[in-house]
Amino acid sequence: MRSLVSSLFITLLLLATGAGLVFSVAFAEAITFEPVKNESIKITGKIVDRYFFVEFNTLSFIDPVAFGYFISAFENQQIPYDGQHKPVASDKVTCTTSHCSHALEAPITEVPYTVGIGSSDSINTISATLSFMPGNRDGVPFNPSVTVTALGINSVIVAYQMPLGYRPTDSKAWVGIWKGEANSTIPPIGKADVDSFQSEGAQAINGIKIQTGATYTVGFISGPNSKDIVATATIKTTPY
């Protein structure tokens, strides 16, 4: 009888241990992903006589007029996000498609200039810039970017790059994640304010549910409004 009980105990222990091993393997399964595409505002431009001649592309679903897009030029080597310097020239964008050009008239002299594109009529949202140094008529572009650096079943870490001097906390910037494509009219499945004063860094989003074999898009939003989205990265998840 004692031998039977001992055998039964050992059997139950092995079953429990085996179940635990199965559970551990399932729990340890990671979510990997592959990039699908990246989008952001992209800008090019040059000085032509008394104009900054600017061409730019927005994200595919953006209407620059509806999103309050503008172009401003500053007599400075970076955008004065602190508001200490006013632009020497500024215009609202009148183009309603994702590919636009605009000639911004300004009192151009032989000093450094930075031209920026923003939304919602707020300098704090400027994400794409052109730098002009004296003697050089071609602008050096900076375009924003966002990438996924880590992904789990309930969290994601998003890395971003914005122009020098940009302060996410002051601008009320945030990051979001959508299942499928990003869209300014559809709420993300998760979001987080960017808790940093640095123009380049990372931000985590927690409390989400990520599935394998699905497509997700993360976005960086340079201001408080969903219309201030400036860069996206689309990924597809795969089982480990």
Residue, then its C-alpha position, 0 to 999 in steps of 0.5 A: m500500500r505504501s509503495l502504491v501511494s509512493s508511486l502515485f505521488i511520484t506520478l503526480l509530481l512528474l505530471a505537475t513538473g511536466a505541466g510546469l515545463v510546458f507552461s514555462v515554454a509557452f510563457a517564454e515565447a517571445i514576439t519578434f517583428e519585421p519592418v514593413k515601412n517607414e513614413s515621415i514628413k520629408i523636406t527639401g529646398k533652396i534659396v532662389d532670389r528672395y524666396f525660400f523655395v520649399e518642397f515637402n511630402t507629408l504622411s499619405f493621409i494628411d491634408p496640410v490645410a486641414f491639419g493647419y500646416f505652415i512654413s516659417a523661417f528663422e534667423n537662427q541655426q535651429i528652431p527657437y522652440d522656446g519662443q524667444h525669436k520670432p520668424v522673419a517670415s511665415d506662411k500657411v500652407t495652401c496645398t491639400t495633397s501630401h506632396c506640396s511646394h511653397a515659395l516663402e518670401a523673406p528678407i534674406t541676407e548673409v546670415p544662417y537661417t532655419v526653415g521649418i514645417g509645423s502643424s496646428d499653427s504652433i512652432n512647438t510642432i515643427s519637425a522637418t527643417l532646412s538649414f541654410m548657411p551663408g554662401n550656400r543656397d541649398g538647404v540641409p534637410f532634417n526629417p523626423s523619424v520613429t522606430v520600434t526598438a522592443l516589442g512584448i505581448n503588453s508593451v512596446i518601446v518607441a525610439y524617435q528623432m526630432p530637430l535639435g532644440y525640440r523638447p517633447t515635454d514642452s510640446k506635449a508630444w506623445v507616441g501611439i500604436w495602432k493595429g494596422e495603419a495609423n490614422s488621425t481619426i481613429p484612436p490608437i490602441g495604446k499611447a503615452d506622453v513623451d516624458s523627456f526634454q531631449s530631441e532624441g530618445a525613447q518612450a514606452i507604451n504599456g497596457i496593450k495586447i500584441q498578437t502574432g501574425a498581425t500588423y501594427t503602426v507606431g507614430f510620433i505626434s509632435g504636439p497634443n493633437s492627433k493631427d500633429i503626427v509626423a512620423t510612423a513605422t509599420i511592423k508585422t509580428t511573427p512567432y518566435 
